[in-house]
């Protein structure tokens, strides 16, 4: 496929399925998730098992809470 993708909220069922579909299709996948959620880590390990580059990045904070995002 030769593409790079970012999947937001890979700790949700829809985000997880989307990341797996893209990884199976050959895309390098970066996933964004809520800290402490194991589902995003599992999807990254599964995608990496396809021989595809995969990484996870936790949300820095809650955008609805100004003090957690530094804004």
C-alpha positions in Angstrom: 0.0 0.0 0.0 2.9 2.4 0.8 0.8 4.7 2.9 1.1 6.1 6.4 -2.0 6.6 8.6 -3.0 8.0 11.9 -6.0 6.4 13.7 -7.4 8.3 16.5 -8.9 6.5 19.5 -7.5 3.1 18.7 -8.6 2.1 22.2 -12.3 2.1 20.9 -13.8 -0.7 18.9 -14.1 1.3 15.7 -10.6 2.8 16.0 -9.2 -0.7 16.7 -10.9 -2.3 13.7 -9.9 0.6 11.4 -6.2 0.3 12.5 -6.2 -3.4 11.9 -7.8 -3.1 8.5 -5.3 -0.5 7.4 -2.4 -2.5 8.8 -3.6 -5.7 7.0 -3.8 -3.6 3.8 -0.1 -2.7 4.2 -0.2 0.8 5.6 2.2 1.9 8.4 -0.2 2.8 11.3 0.2 5.3 14.2 -2.6 5.0 16.7 -3.7 7.7 19.2 -5.4 6.5 22.5 -6.4 7.4 26.0 -3.5 6.8 28.5 -3.8 3.5 30.4 -5.8 1.7 27.7 -4.4 -1.7 26.8 -6.4 -2.1 23.6 -4.3 0.3 21.6 -1.1 -1.5 22.7 -2.6 -4.8 21.6 -3.6 -3.5 18.1 0.0 -2.1 17.7 1.5 -5.5 18.5 -0.9 -7.2 16.1 -0.1 -4.8 13.3 3.6 -5.2 13.9 3.1 -8.9 13.6 2.1 -8.3 10.0 5.6 -6.9 9.4 4.1 -3.3 9.3 5.4 -0.3 11.2 3.0 0.5 14.1 3.3 2.8 17.1 1.0 4.2 19.8 0.8 7.7 21.2 -1.3 8.5 24.3 -3.5 11.6 24.4 -1.6 14.4 26.2 -4.7 15.6 28.0 -8.4 16.3 27.8 -9.1 19.2 25.4 -12.3 20.0 27.4 -10.0 20.7 30.4 -7.8 23.6 29.7 -5.3 22.9 32.5 -4.5 19.4 31.2 -3.5 20.5 27.7 -1.3 23.4 28.6 -3.6 25.8 26.9 
